[in-house]
């Protein structure tokens, strides 16, 4: 994947690059990144920047540095976001735009489409989108949790062909290079298997929240949509020189040759389930993957609270995941059907019962 073959890239930069000392923003490591972005744009490559760092940037303004509460971290994000954007603005002579998102903005289909349209409009007008999770307002129910996975979701929404994730090590190694001097870099990955996850290890950064595992998760999301993904050392200027020359300075995860369609990808990797229903393992509808024919009478158990139109998981009674679907019924109504005598329900309430999912609003798991 040489630069001349890129059309649109998403570049993810972490907190440890923005505020390496946890004492406000620094341009020390950002200069080479900014030069890379400028040169990409000069060659007609559109760039979307996913930038962490608001909490790390705002940390210096608060007295409670050690073990800050969630409320303090949200305040740090609010105070640091403007400094983070100002730092990026100083490095460019073209306009930037800030987009703050929660997972709720991406898992709701209409809002997801709105995000896509905004990104397209910015790119069409040569404005650099700078995207971050909205840590100030997000909750456990609404957060993505790390900007690696957010970057993969954005890459999919923006129809990017390349995702570049900056790390504090060169790429994926066969063992933790901080503990094992003989660790070997894996330059290319054609399939993200259980083995790849097993060697991902934990976080190495003291500032950010996303370790190598989240980067592998992000790569898996991206490559399944046909997006080549790099994990590279963001601290090294040579990284960006090699990328501009068409080289591979880290680990390249190859895109699937037959990628998921956009809507199926959104259902699988972006939309989150608000509850689940349990059906029999040997149910003919599920065995033959005819999930659109699954009816209320076949539900054994309902877990969680959800409304009609929410995404839910369909699981077999042996624990295996079958599908993620957009439910035509609320949890209350499905509870009712699950608790009824099935024979009586079929004979007396046939008009009330019906398919749980329709119009291809499902993804088999």
C-alpha positions as CSV (number, residue, x, y, z in Angstrom):
1,X,0.0,0.0,0.0
2,X,2.1,2.9,-1.2
3,X,1.0,6.5,-0.6
4,X,0.1,6.9,-4.2
5,X,-2.6,4.3,-3.8
6,X,-4.2,5.9,-0.7
7,X,-7.3,7.9,-1.2
8,X,-8.4,8.5,2.4
9,X,-6.7,7.6,5.6
10,X,-7.6,7.7,9.3
11,X,-4.7,8.5,11.6
12,X,-5.0,7.7,15.3
13,X,-2.7,9.6,17.8
14,X,-2.8,8.7,21.5
15,X,-2.5,10.6,24.7
16,X,1.1,9.6,25.2
17,X,2.1,11.5,22.0
18,X,-0.1,14.6,22.8
19,X,1.0,15.0,26.4
20,X,4.0,12.7,27.0
21,X,4.7,14.0,30.5
22,X,1.1,14.3,31.6
23,X,1.8,18.0,32.0
24,X,-0.2,19.6,29.2
25,X,0.2,19.4,25.5
26,X,3.6,19.3,23.8
27,X,4.4,19.5,20.1
28,X,7.7,17.5,20.5
29,X,6.4,14.3,19.0
30,X,3.6,15.9,16.9
31,X,5.8,17.8,14.4
32,X,6.6,14.7,12.4
33,X,3.0,13.6,12.5
34,X,1.8,17.0,11.3
35,X,4.4,17.0,8.5
36,X,3.1,13.6,7.4
37,X,-0.5,14.9,7.3
38,X,0.6,17.9,5.3
39,X,2.5,15.9,2.8
40,X,-0.4,13.4,2.4
41,X,-2.8,16.3,1.7
42,X,-0.3,17.8,-0.8
43,X,-0.5,14.5,-2.7
44,X,-4.3,14.5,-2.8
45,X,-4.7,12.0,0.1
46,X,-7.6,12.9,2.4
47,X,-6.8,12.6,6.1
48,X,-9.0,12.2,9.2
49,X,-7.2,12.6,12.5
50,X,-8.5,10.7,15.6
51,X,-6.7,12.4,18.5
52,X,-6.8,11.4,22.2
53,X,-5.3,13.6,24.8
54,X,-7.9,15.9,26.3
55,X,-7.7,14.3,29.8
56,X,-3.9,14.2,29.7
57,X,-3.8,17.9,28.5
58,X,-6.1,19.1,31.3
59,X,-4.5,17.1,34.1
60,X,-2.1,19.9,35.0
61,X,-4.9,22.2,35.9
62,X,-6.2,20.1,38.8
63,X,-4.9,19.5,42.2
64,X,-6.2,16.0,42.5
65,X,-3.7,14.3,40.2
66,X,-3.4,10.9,41.9
67,X,-6.4,8.6,41.4
68,X,-8.8,11.3,40.2
69,X,-12.5,10.5,40.3
70,X,-14.6,10.0,37.2
71,X,-16.1,13.5,37.7
72,X,-12.6,15.0,37.9
73,X,-11.5,13.1,34.7
74,X,-14.5,14.5,32.9
75,X,-13.6,18.0,34.1
76,X,-10.0,17.4,32.9
77,X,-11.3,16.4,29.5
78,X,-13.4,19.6,29.3
79,X,-10.4,21.8,30.3
80,X,-7.9,20.0,28.1
81,X,-9.9,19.6,24.9
82,X,-9.4,23.3,23.8
83,X,-5.6,23.1,24.5
84,X,-5.4,19.9,22.5
85,X,-7.2,21.5,19.5
86,X,-5.1,24.6,19.8
87,X,-1.9,22.5,19.7
88,X,-3.0,20.9,16.5
89,X,-4.1,24.2,15.0
90,X,-0.6,25.7,15.6
91,X,0.9,23.0,13.5
92,X,-1.2,23.5,10.3
93,X,-1.8,26.4,7.9
94,X,-5.2,25.0,6.9
95,X,-8.5,24.8,8.9
96,X,-9.4,22.0,11.3
97,X,-12.7,21.0,12.7
98,X,-13.5,19.4,16.0
99,X,-15.9,16.4,16.2
100,X,-16.7,15.0,19.7
101,X,-18.5,11.7,19.7
102,X,-19.9,9.1,22.0
103,X,-20.8,5.5,21.2
104,X,-24.4,6.5,21.3
105,X,-23.7,8.8,18.2
106,X,-22.4,5.8,16.3
107,X,-24.7,3.0,17.4
108,X,-27.9,4.9,16.5
109,X,-28.2,4.5,12.7
110,X,-29.6,8.0,11.9
111,X,-26.9,9.7,14.0
112,X,-24.2,7.5,12.4
113,X,-25.4,8.6,9.0
114,X,-25.2,12.2,10.2
115,X,-21.6,11.7,11.4
116,X,-20.7,10.3,7.9
117,X,-22.2,13.3,6.2
118,X,-20.4,15.8,8.4
119,X,-17.0,14.1,7.8
120,X,-17.7,14.0,4.0
121,X,-18.6,17.7,4.0
122,X,-15.4,18.7,5.9
123,X,-13.2,16.6,3.6
124,X,-14.9,18.1,0.5
125,X,-14.0,21.5,1.7
126,X,-10.3,20.6,2.6
127,X,-10.9,20.9,6.3
128,X,-9.1,18.4,8.6
129,X,-11.6,16.6,10.9
130,X,-10.1,16.1,14.3
131,X,-12.2,13.5,16.2
132,X,-12.2,12.5,19.8
133,X,-14.5,10.7,22.2
134,X,-16.6,13.1,24.2
135,X,-15.2,12.2,27.6
136,X,-16.9,15.1,29.3
137,X,-20.4,13.7,28.8
138,X,-20.0,10.0,28.1
139,X,-21.1,7.3,30.5
140,X,-20.4,3.6,30.8
141,X,-23.4,2.9,28.6
142,X,-22.4,5.4,25.9
143,X,-18.6,5.3,25.7
144,X,-16.5,3.5,23.1
145,X,-13.7,3.3,25.8
146,X,-10.7,3.8,23.6
147,X,-9.8,5.8,20.5
148,X,-8.3,2.8,18.7
149,X,-11.7,1.2,18.3
150,X,-13.2,4.7,17.7
151,X,-10.7,5.2,14.9
152,X,-11.7,1.9,13.3
153,X,-15.4,2.9,13.4
154,X,-14.6,6.3,11.9
155,X,-12.5,4.6,9.2
156,X,-15.5,2.5,8.3
157,X,-18.0,5.3,8.4
158,X,-15.7,7.5,6.2
159,X,-15.0,4.7,3.7
160,X,-11.2,5.1,4.3
161,X,-8.8,2.6,2.6
162,X,-6.1,2.8,5.3
163,X,-6.1,3.1,9.1
164,X,-2.8,4.0,10.8
165,X,-2.7,3.5,14.6
166,X,0.2,5.2,16.4
167,X,1.6,3.3,19.3
168,X,4.6,3.6,21.7
169,X,6.2,0.5,20.2
170,X,7.0,-0.4,16.6
171,X,4.1,-2.7,16.1
172,X,2.9,-6.2,17.1
173,X,5.6,-8.5,18.5
174,X,5.6,-12.2,19.2
175,X,6.1,-11.4,22.9
176,X,6.2,-8.2,25.0
177,X,9.4,-6.3,23.9
178,X,9.5,-4.4,27.2
179,X,10.1,-7.7,29.0
180,X,11.8,-9.9,26.4
181,X,14.8,-8.5,24.5
182,X,14.5,-11.3,22.0
183,X,11.0,-10.3,21.0
184,X,10.5,-10.2,17.2
185,X,8.3,-7.8,15.3
186,X,5.6,-9.3,13.2
187,X,5.7,-7.2,10.0
188,X,2.4,-8.5,8.4
189,X,-0.7,-10.2,9.6
190,X,-3.1,-11.8,7.0
191,X,-5.6,-13.2,9.5
192,X,-6.4,-12.0,13.1
193,X,-6.6,-15.3,14.9
194,X,-6.8,-16.3,18.6
195,X,-3.0,-16.5,18.5
196,X,-2.7,-12.8,17.5
197,X,-4.9,-11.8,20.4
198,X,-2.9,-14.1,22.8
199,X,0.3,-12.2,22.0
200,X,-1.2,-8.8,22.1
201,X,-0.6,-8.4,25.9
202,X,-1.6,-5.4,28.0
203,X,-1.3,-1.7,27.9
204,X,2.3,-0.3,27.9
205,X,1.4,3.4,28.2
206,X,1.0,5.1,31.5
207,X,-1.1,7.9,30.0
208,X,-3.5,6.3,27.5
209,X,-6.1,3.6,28.1
210,X,-5.7,1.6,24.9
211,X,-3.1,-1.2,24.9
212,X,-2.2,-3.6,22.1
213,X,-5.3,-5.6,22.6
214,X,-7.5,-2.7,21.7
215,X,-5.4,-2.0,18.7
216,X,-5.9,-5.6,17.5
217,X,-9.6,-5.2,18.0
218,X,-9.5,-2.0,16.0
219,X,-7.6,-3.7,13.2
220,X,-10.1,-6.5,13.1
221,X,-12.9,-4.1,12.7
222,X,-11.1,-2.2,10.0
223,X,-9.8,-5.1,7.9
224,X,-13.2,-6.8,7.8
225,X,-14.4,-3.7,6.0
226,X,-11.5,-3.8,3.5
227,X,-9.3,-1.3,5.2
228,X,-5.6,-2.0,5.5
229,X,-4.4,-1.2,9.0
230,X,-0.9,-0.3,10.3
231,X,0.3,-0.3,13.9
232,X,3.4,1.9,14.0
233,X,5.7,3.7,16.4
234,X,4.3,7.3,16.6
235,X,7.4,8.5,18.5
236,X,9.8,7.9,15.6
237,X,10.2,10.4,12.8
238,X,11.4,7.5,10.6
239,X,8.0,5.9,10.8
240,X,6.3,8.7,8.8
241,X,9.2,8.9,6.4
242,X,8.8,5.2,5.6
243,X,5.0,5.5,5.3
244,X,5.4,8.4,2.8
245,X,7.9,6.3,0.8
246,X,5.4,3.4,0.6
247,X,7.1,1.3,3.2
248,X,5.9,-0.7,6.2
249,X,7.6,0.6,9.4
250,X,5.5,-1.5,11.8
251,X,2.9,-4.2,11.5
252,X,0.5,-4.2,8.5
253,X,-2.9,-6.0,8.9
254,X,-4.1,-6.9,5.4
255,X,-7.7,-6.0,4.5
256,X,-10.1,-8.8,3.7
257,X,-10.4,-9.5,0.0
258,X,-14.2,-9.9,0.4
259,X,-15.1,-7.2,3.0
260,X,-18.4,-6.9,4.8
261,X,-20.9,-4.5,3.3
262,X,-21.2,-1.2,5.2
263,X,-24.6,-1.9,6.9
264,X,-23.6,-5.5,7.9
265,X,-20.3,-4.1,9.3
266,X,-22.2,-1.5,11.3
267,X,-24.5,-4.1,12.7
268,X,-21.6,-6.4,13.7
269,X,-19.0,-4.0,14.9
270,X,-20.6,-0.6,15.8
271,X,-24.2,-1.1,16.9
272,X,-24.3,-2.4,20.5
273,X,-26.8,-4.8,21.9
274,X,-29.2,-3.5,24.6
275,X,-30.3,-6.9,25.7
276,X,-30.6,-10.6,24.6
277,X,-33.1,-13.4,24.0
278,X,-32.5,-17.1,24.5
279,X,-33.8,-19.7,22.0
280,X,-33.4,-23.4,21.8
281,X,-30.0,-24.7,20.5
282,X,-31.7,-27.0,18.0
283,X,-34.3,-24.6,16.7
284,X,-34.6,-25.1,13.0
285,X,-34.8,-21.4,12.3
286,X,-31.4,-20.8,14.0
287,X,-29.7,-23.9,12.8
288,X,-30.4,-23.0,9.2
289,X,-29.5,-19.3,9.8
290,X,-33.1,-18.3,8.8
291,X,-33.1,-15.7,11.5
292,X,-35.7,-13.5,9.8
293,X,-38.2,-16.3,10.5
294,X,-37.5,-16.3,14.2
295,X,-40.8,-15.6,16.0
296,X,-41.8,-14.6,19.5
297,X,-43.1,-18.1,20.3
298,X,-39.6,-19.5,20.0
299,X,-38.2,-17.3,22.8
300,X,-37.3,-19.1,26.0
301,X,-35.9,-16.2,28.0
302,X,-35.4,-12.5,27.8
303,X,-32.5,-10.6,29.5
304,X,-32.2,-6.9,29.8
305,X,-34.6,-4.0,29.1
306,X,-34.9,-2.7,25.5
307,X,-37.5,-1.1,23.3
308,X,-38.7,-2.0,19.8
309,X,-36.0,-0.9,17.4
310,X,-33.1,-1.6,19.7
311,X,-30.3,-4.0,18.9
312,X,-30.3,-7.3,20.8
313,X,-28.3,-10.5,20.8
314,X,-29.9,-13.9,19.9
315,X,-28.3,-16.7,21.9
316,X,-28.8,-20.4,22.0
317,X,-29.6,-22.0,25.4
318,X,-26.1,-23.5,25.4
319,X,-24.6,-20.0,25.5
320,X,-23.5,-19.7,21.8
321,X,-24.1,-16.4,20.1
322,X,-26.3,-16.7,17.0
323,X,-27.0,-13.2,15.7
324,X,-27.3,-9.5,16.5
325,X,-30.7,-8.2,15.4
326,X,-32.8,-5.1,15.5
327,X,-35.8,-6.2,17.5
328,X,-39.4,-5.6,16.3
329,X,-40.6,-6.0,19.9
330,X,-39.8,-4.5,23.3
331,X,-38.4,-6.7,26.2
332,X,-41.7,-6.3,28.0
333,X,-43.7,-7.8,25.1
334,X,-41.1,-10.6,24.5
335,X,-41.3,-11.4,28.3
336,X,-45.0,-11.9,27.8
337,X,-44.6,-14.2,24.9
338,X,-41.8,-16.2,26.7
339,X,-44.0,-16.8,29.7
340,X,-47.0,-18.0,27.9
341,X,-48.0,-21.6,27.1
342,X,-46.7,-22.0,23.6
343,X,-49.6,-24.1,22.3
344,X,-52.1,-21.7,23.6
345,X,-50.2,-18.7,22.3
346,X,-50.0,-20.1,18.8
347,X,-53.8,-20.9,18.7
348,X,-55.1,-17.8,20.4
349,X,-52.6,-15.0,19.8
350,X,-51.3,-15.7,16.4
351,X,-51.9,-12.2,15.1
352,X,-49.9,-10.7,18.0
353,X,-46.9,-12.9,17.4
354,X,-44.6,-12.5,14.5
355,X,-41.0,-12.3,13.3
356,X,-38.6,-10.7,15.7
357,X,-36.4,-9.2,13.0
358,X,-37.2,-8.1,9.4
359,X,-35.7,-6.2,6.4
360,X,-32.2,-7.7,6.8
361,X,-31.7,-5.9,10.1
362,X,-29.4,-8.6,11.5
363,X,-25.9,-9.9,11.5
364,X,-25.1,-13.5,12.0
365,X,-22.3,-14.1,14.6
